[in-house]
Amino acid sequence: MSDCQPILVVDDDPIFLAIARSVVTAIGCTRVFTARDGQEGIAAFENADLREGTVFLDLNMPNLDGLGFLRQLSALHFRGEVVLASGESSAILNSARHLAGMLGIHVAGSLKKPLKPDDVRNVLLSAAQERAARERAEREKRQLRAKPQSITPWYQPQFDAVTSRLFGAEALTRIVMSDGAEVPPGTLFEEARARGDLDALTIEIADRVFADMLAWRMLGLTTRVAVNVDAHVFEAPGFSEMLKERVTALGITPESVCLELTESALPRDMGRLVEALTRLRMARFHVSLDDYGAGSANYEMLRVGPFSEVKIDRSIAIKVGEDALAARFVELAVQIGAELDMFVIAEGVETEAQLARLRKLGVRYFQGYLFGAPMPRDRFADLMREDERALSA
């Protein structure tokens, strides 16, 4: 590999250090450093250009273990990747990955001992891809700061597998720069969050969605549309009232609007959030818990919030054929949905096999590329017409 970043191997086993150096050098990485524990590893950052490199890290070490090392890396503003090279159990490795994420450390993967050249090569390729993705995200942020952009809702269809009919759509934001380049919506929302105007951006997007819904209604077409709203936006004073005023002014029925609660972080004030959600449900809006199974506080929010829908996260839905825990999670979500009178939607469905497995587990409503990619307003209007013709045929 000609594009290897500097590599630091941190492990208290001198034999492993020698083998690791040999394996990494054999695949073409020449800038390799070693440390016998976490303290030596941290000291190595003063002597080598490692702040954007790759660290192979053992967890169970004397003096400063791998967990403490991760915390020190965070304090050093480490911008590279960590590869967990440890003999600990999968549960411990998984917890270490989550801890790293909480500390802002990128984990490119984990390796079993003894190291194998192909495994090392693959994990370094993954690290390079993650690095490229971060660099691309930084460029996109600079674009957003420097250039005007158009913000347009596109619509991904949701289907009822029992009736084979269109159930609704999720509005997904498409951002096009002045030079024609597209920027992922997550980048736009992150920038808005940093500026402190995420609630204003959310209202702007909702207004455009409501305008599209009004245009469809003038064509005799209606459907339910979901709009993503960050948990912190729901907490903003007056947000619920602004939404109600807008749909009332346009003559849109609240029942045709679903507000999908997304989590960028834990809510600051759970009481204020629950109050806002309850007011919106009392006004007959639908309220959905997005990314169910992947959010930071899903269970607590489901327990106290007045949700009319949960969306099973794509990362869970795609694993039901190979992961017994994922399948059981989906079964329980369907059971909870039935008991609490909530819709349960599986998102990210891309194959007939995934659809068949999820239907067998009791899921009825679906969203994903198997049913349709996000599309502009007029194309979605055509889809609604096709659905109406199929019903009358």
C-alpha positions as CSV (number, residue, x, y, z in Angstrom):
1,M,0.0,0.0,0.0
2,S,1.7,3.2,-1.2
3,D,-0.6,5.6,0.6
4,C,-0.2,4.3,4.2
5,Q,-0.4,6.9,7.0
6,P,2.0,6.6,9.9
7,I,1.1,3.5,12.0
8,L,1.5,3.2,15.8
9,V,1.1,-0.3,17.4
10,V,0.4,-0.2,21.1
11,D,0.6,-3.5,22.9
12,D,2.3,-4.9,26.0
13,D,3.4,-8.1,24.3
14,P,6.9,-7.6,22.7
15,I,6.4,-10.7,20.4
16,F,3.1,-9.2,19.1
17,L,4.9,-5.8,18.5
18,A,7.6,-7.5,16.4
19,I,5.0,-9.6,14.4
20,A,2.8,-6.5,13.9
21,R,5.8,-4.5,12.6
22,S,6.7,-7.3,10.2
23,V,3.2,-7.7,8.9
24,V,2.5,-4.0,8.4
25,T,5.9,-3.5,6.7
26,A,5.3,-6.5,4.4
27,I,2.2,-4.9,2.9
28,G,4.1,-1.7,2.1
29,C,3.7,0.6,5.2
30,T,7.1,1.8,6.1
31,R,6.4,4.4,8.8
32,V,5.7,2.1,11.8
33,F,6.2,2.9,15.5
34,T,5.6,0.7,18.5
35,A,4.8,1.3,22.2
36,R,4.7,-1.2,25.0
37,D,1.7,0.4,26.8
38,G,-0.7,3.3,26.6
39,Q,1.7,5.8,28.3
40,E,4.5,5.0,25.8
41,G,1.9,5.3,23.0
42,I,0.8,8.8,24.1
43,A,4.5,9.8,24.4
44,A,5.0,8.7,20.8
45,F,2.7,11.5,19.6
46,E,5.4,14.0,20.7
47,N,8.0,12.4,18.5
48,A,6.2,11.3,15.4
49,D,3.6,12.6,12.9
50,L,0.9,10.4,14.2
51,R,-2.0,12.8,14.9
52,E,-3.6,11.8,11.6
53,G,-2.2,8.3,11.4
54,T,-3.5,4.8,12.3
55,V,-3.2,3.2,15.8
56,F,-3.4,-0.5,16.3
57,L,-4.5,-0.7,20.0
58,D,-4.6,-3.5,22.5
59,L,-7.1,-2.9,25.4
60,N,-5.7,-4.9,28.3
61,M,-2.4,-3.3,29.2
62,P,-0.6,-2.1,32.4
63,N,0.0,1.5,33.4
64,L,-2.5,3.0,30.9
65,D,-4.9,0.5,29.3
66,G,-6.6,0.9,25.9
67,L,-9.7,2.7,27.3
68,G,-7.6,5.3,29.0
69,F,-5.5,5.6,25.9
70,L,-8.6,6.4,23.9
71,R,-9.5,9.1,26.3
72,Q,-6.0,10.6,26.1
73,L,-6.3,10.5,22.3
74,S,-9.5,12.5,22.4
75,A,-7.7,15.1,24.5
76,L,-5.0,15.3,21.9
77,H,-7.6,15.9,19.2
78,F,-6.5,12.8,17.3
79,R,-7.8,12.9,13.7
80,G,-6.7,9.5,12.5
81,E,-8.2,6.0,13.0
82,V,-7.9,3.3,15.6
83,V,-7.9,-0.4,14.9
84,L,-8.7,-2.5,18.0
85,A,-6.2,-5.5,18.0
86,S,-7.2,-7.4,21.1
87,G,-8.1,-10.8,22.4
88,E,-11.0,-9.5,24.4
89,S,-14.6,-10.7,23.9
90,S,-16.9,-9.3,21.2
91,A,-19.0,-7.6,23.9
92,I,-15.9,-5.8,25.3
93,L,-14.7,-4.8,21.8
94,N,-18.2,-3.5,21.0
95,S,-18.3,-1.4,24.1
96,A,-14.8,0.0,23.4
97,R,-16.0,1.0,19.9
98,H,-19.0,2.8,21.4
99,L,-16.7,4.6,23.9
100,A,-14.4,5.7,21.1
101,G,-17.4,7.1,19.3
102,M,-18.5,9.0,22.3
103,L,-15.0,10.5,22.6
104,G,-14.9,11.5,18.9
105,I,-12.4,8.8,17.9
106,H,-12.9,6.9,14.6
107,V,-12.6,3.1,14.9
108,A,-11.8,1.6,11.5
109,G,-12.3,-2.0,12.7
110,S,-11.0,-4.7,14.9
111,L,-8.5,-7.6,14.4
112,K,-8.0,-10.9,16.0
113,K,-4.6,-12.1,17.1
114,P,-2.4,-13.3,15.5
115,L,-2.5,-10.7,12.7
116,K,-2.9,-11.8,9.1
117,P,-1.6,-9.7,6.2
118,D,-5.0,-9.8,4.3
119,D,-6.9,-8.7,7.4
120,V,-4.5,-5.8,8.1
121,R,-4.6,-4.7,4.4
122,N,-8.4,-4.7,4.5
123,V,-8.7,-2.7,7.7
124,L,-6.2,-0.2,6.4
125,L,-8.2,0.2,3.3
126,S,-11.2,0.8,5.4
127,A,-9.3,3.4,7.4
128,A,-8.3,5.2,4.2
129,Q,-11.9,5.3,3.0
130,E,-13.0,6.7,6.4
131,R,-10.3,9.4,6.1
132,A,-11.4,10.3,2.6
133,A,-15.0,10.5,3.8
134,R,-14.1,12.9,6.6
135,E,-12.0,15.1,4.2
136,R,-15.0,15.2,1.8
137,A,-17.3,16.2,4.6
138,E,-14.9,19.1,5.5
139,R,-14.9,20.2,1.9
140,E,-18.7,20.2,1.8
141,K,-18.8,22.3,5.0
142,R,-16.5,24.8,3.4
143,Q,-18.8,24.8,0.3
144,L,-21.8,25.6,2.4
145,R,-20.1,28.5,4.1
146,A,-18.8,29.9,0.8
147,K,-21.6,29.4,-1.8
148,P,-25.3,29.8,-2.0
149,Q,-27.4,26.6,-2.3
150,S,-30.9,25.5,-3.3
151,I,-32.7,23.4,-0.8
152,T,-35.4,21.2,-2.3
153,P,-37.5,18.4,-0.7
154,W,-37.4,15.1,-2.5
155,Y,-39.8,12.3,-1.6
156,Q,-39.1,8.6,-0.9
157,P,-42.2,6.5,-1.1
158,Q,-43.5,4.3,1.7
159,F,-45.7,1.3,1.0
160,D,-48.2,-0.9,2.7
161,A,-47.2,-4.5,1.9
162,V,-50.6,-5.8,2.8
163,T,-52.6,-3.7,0.4
164,S,-49.7,-3.1,-2.1
165,R,-50.6,0.6,-2.0
166,L,-48.7,3.8,-1.4
167,F,-48.7,4.6,2.3
168,G,-47.0,8.0,2.2
169,A,-43.5,9.5,1.8
170,E,-40.6,10.8,3.7
171,A,-39.3,14.3,2.7
172,L,-35.5,14.2,2.2
173,T,-33.7,17.4,1.6
174,R,-31.6,17.8,-1.6
175,I,-29.0,20.5,-1.5
176,V,-27.5,21.7,-4.8
177,M,-24.6,24.2,-4.8
178,S,-24.2,27.0,-7.3
179,D,-21.7,24.9,-9.2
180,G,-24.1,22.0,-9.4
181,A,-22.5,19.8,-6.8
182,E,-24.7,18.1,-4.2
183,V,-24.1,18.2,-0.5
184,P,-25.5,15.6,1.9
185,P,-28.3,17.0,4.1
186,G,-26.5,15.9,7.3
187,T,-23.7,18.4,6.5
188,L,-26.3,21.2,6.1
189,F,-28.0,20.4,9.4
190,E,-24.7,20.1,11.2
191,E,-23.7,23.6,10.0
192,A,-27.1,25.0,11.0
193,R,-26.8,23.3,14.4
194,A,-23.4,24.9,14.9
195,R,-24.8,28.3,13.9
196,G,-27.8,28.0,16.2
197,D,-30.4,28.3,13.5
198,L,-31.5,24.7,13.1
199,D,-35.1,25.5,14.1
200,A,-35.3,28.2,11.3
201,L,-33.9,25.8,8.7
202,T,-36.4,23.1,9.8
203,I,-39.3,25.6,9.4
204,E,-37.9,26.6,6.0
205,I,-37.9,23.0,4.8
206,A,-41.3,22.2,6.3
207,D,-42.7,25.3,4.4
208,R,-41.4,23.8,1.1
209,V,-42.9,20.4,1.9
210,F,-46.3,22.0,2.8
211,A,-46.2,24.0,-0.5
212,D,-45.7,20.7,-2.4
213,M,-48.5,19.1,-0.5
214,L,-50.8,22.0,-1.4
215,A,-49.7,21.7,-5.1
216,W,-50.6,18.0,-5.1
217,R,-54.0,18.7,-3.5
218,M,-54.8,21.1,-6.3
219,L,-54.2,18.2,-8.6
220,G,-56.6,16.0,-6.6
221,L,-53.7,14.1,-5.0
222,T,-53.2,13.6,-1.3
223,T,-50.9,11.4,0.8
224,R,-49.2,11.5,4.2
225,V,-45.7,13.1,4.3
226,A,-43.0,12.8,7.0
227,V,-40.7,15.6,7.8
228,N,-37.5,15.1,9.9
229,V,-37.2,17.3,13.0
230,D,-34.2,17.2,15.4
231,A,-35.2,16.6,19.0
232,H,-33.6,19.9,20.0
233,V,-35.9,21.7,17.5
234,F,-39.0,20.3,19.2
235,E,-37.7,21.9,22.4
236,A,-37.5,25.4,20.8
237,P,-40.2,27.7,22.3
238,G,-43.0,28.3,19.9
239,F,-42.0,25.6,17.4
240,S,-45.2,23.6,17.7
241,E,-47.3,26.7,17.4
242,M,-45.5,27.8,14.2
243,L,-46.2,24.4,12.6
244,K,-49.8,24.5,13.5
245,E,-50.2,28.0,12.1
246,R,-48.6,27.1,8.8
247,V,-50.7,24.0,8.1
248,T,-53.9,25.9,9.2
249,A,-53.1,28.8,6.9
250,L,-52.6,26.4,3.9
251,G,-55.6,24.2,4.7
252,I,-53.5,21.1,5.1
253,T,-54.8,18.5,7.5
254,P,-52.4,17.8,10.4
255,E,-53.3,14.1,10.0
256,S,-51.4,14.2,6.7
257,V,-48.2,15.4,8.3
258,C,-45.8,13.1,10.2
259,L,-43.0,14.7,12.2
260,E,-40.1,12.3,12.5
261,L,-38.1,12.9,15.6
262,T,-34.4,12.4,15.0
263,E,-31.6,12.5,17.6
264,S,-28.3,14.3,17.1
265,A,-27.8,14.2,20.8
266,L,-29.8,13.5,24.0
267,P,-32.5,16.1,24.6
268,R,-31.5,19.0,26.9
269,D,-35.0,19.1,28.5
270,M,-37.0,15.9,28.2
271,G,-40.0,17.6,29.8
272,R,-40.1,20.4,27.2
273,L,-39.7,17.8,24.4
274,V,-42.6,15.6,25.7
275,E,-44.8,18.7,26.1
276,A,-44.2,19.8,22.5
277,L,-44.8,16.3,21.1
278,T,-48.0,15.9,23.1
279,R,-49.3,19.3,21.9
280,L,-48.6,18.2,18.3
281,R,-50.4,14.9,18.8
282,M,-53.4,16.7,20.4
283,A,-53.5,18.8,17.2
284,R,-53.7,15.5,15.3
285,F,-50.2,15.5,13.7
286,H,-48.5,12.1,13.5
287,V,-45.2,11.8,15.4
288,S,-42.6,9.2,14.6
289,L,-39.6,7.9,16.5
290,D,-37.0,7.7,13.8
291,D,-33.9,5.3,13.8
292,Y,-35.6,3.0,16.3
293,G,-32.9,0.7,17.6
294,A,-30.0,3.1,16.9
295,G,-30.8,6.3,18.7
296,S,-29.2,7.4,21.9
297,A,-32.4,7.4,24.0
298,N,-34.9,5.4,22.0
299,Y,-36.4,3.4,24.8
300,E,-36.8,6.4,27.2
301,M,-38.4,8.5,24.4
302,L,-40.8,5.7,23.4
303,R,-41.7,5.2,27.1
304,V,-42.7,8.8,27.7
305,G,-43.5,10.2,24.2
306,P,-46.9,10.1,22.5
307,F,-45.7,8.5,19.3
308,S,-48.0,7.2,16.6
309,E,-45.2,5.5,14.7
310,V,-41.7,4.0,15.0
311,K,-39.2,3.5,12.2
312,I,-36.9,0.5,12.5
313,D,-33.4,1.7,11.7
314,R,-31.9,0.4,8.5
315,S,-28.9,-1.0,10.4
316,I,-31.4,-3.4,12.2
317,A,-33.7,-4.1,9.2
318,I,-30.9,-5.4,6.9
319,K,-29.6,-7.8,9.5
320,V,-32.7,-9.8,10.3
321,G,-31.6,-12.7,8.1
322,E,-28.3,-13.2,9.7
323,D,-28.6,-11.9,13.2
324,A,-31.0,-13.5,15.7
325,L,-30.9,-10.5,18.0
326,A,-31.9,-8.2,15.1
327,A,-34.8,-10.5,14.2
328,R,-35.9,-10.6,17.8
329,F,-35.7,-6.8,18.1
330,V,-38.0,-6.4,15.0
331,E,-40.4,-8.9,16.5
332,L,-40.6,-6.9,19.7
333,A,-41.0,-3.6,17.8
334,V,-43.9,-5.1,15.9
335,Q,-45.4,-6.4,19.2
336,I,-45.0,-3.0,20.9
337,G,-46.5,-1.3,17.9
338,A,-49.6,-3.5,18.1
339,E,-50.0,-2.9,21.8
340,L,-49.6,0.8,21.6
341,D,-51.5,1.3,18.3
342,M,-48.5,2.6,16.4
343,F,-47.4,2.1,12.8
344,V,-44.1,0.2,12.5
345,I,-42.1,1.1,9.3
346,A,-38.9,-0.7,8.3
347,E,-36.6,1.6,6.4
348,G,-33.6,0.9,4.1
349,V,-35.2,-2.2,2.5
350,E,-33.4,-2.9,-0.8
351,T,-34.0,-6.6,-1.7
352,E,-36.9,-8.9,-2.0
353,A,-35.2,-11.3,0.5
354,Q,-35.1,-8.5,3.1
355,L,-38.8,-7.7,2.5
356,A,-39.8,-11.4,2.8
357,R,-37.9,-11.8,6.1
358,L,-39.4,-8.5,7.6
359,R,-42.9,-9.4,6.5
360,K,-42.5,-12.8,8.2
361,L,-41.6,-11.0,11.4
362,G,-44.9,-9.0,11.1
363,V,-43.8,-5.7,9.6
364,R,-46.4,-4.2,7.3
365,Y,-45.0,-0.8,6.2
366,F,-41.8,-0.3,4.3
367,Q,-39.4,2.3,2.8
368,G,-36.3,1.8,0.8
369,Y,-34.8,1.6,-2.7
370,L,-36.8,-1.6,-3.3
371,F,-39.9,0.6,-3.4
372,G,-38.4,3.7,-4.9
373,A,-35.5,6.2,-4.6
374,P,-36.1,9.8,-3.4
375,M,-37.7,11.7,-6.2
376,P,-38.7,15.3,-7.0
377,R,-42.2,16.6,-6.4
378,D,-43.6,16.1,-9.9
379,R,-42.3,12.5,-10.2
380,F,-43.9,11.7,-6.9
381,A,-47.2,13.1,-8.1
382,D,-46.9,10.7,-11.0
383,L,-46.4,7.9,-8.5
384,M,-49.6,8.9,-6.6
385,R,-51.5,8.9,-9.9
386,E,-50.3,5.4,-10.7
387,D,-51.3,4.3,-7.2
388,E,-54.8,5.7,-7.7
389,R,-55.1,4.0,-11.1
390,A,-54.1,0.7,-9.6
391,L,-56.8,1.1,-7.0
392,S,-59.6,1.8,-9.5
393,A,-58.5,-0.9,-12.0
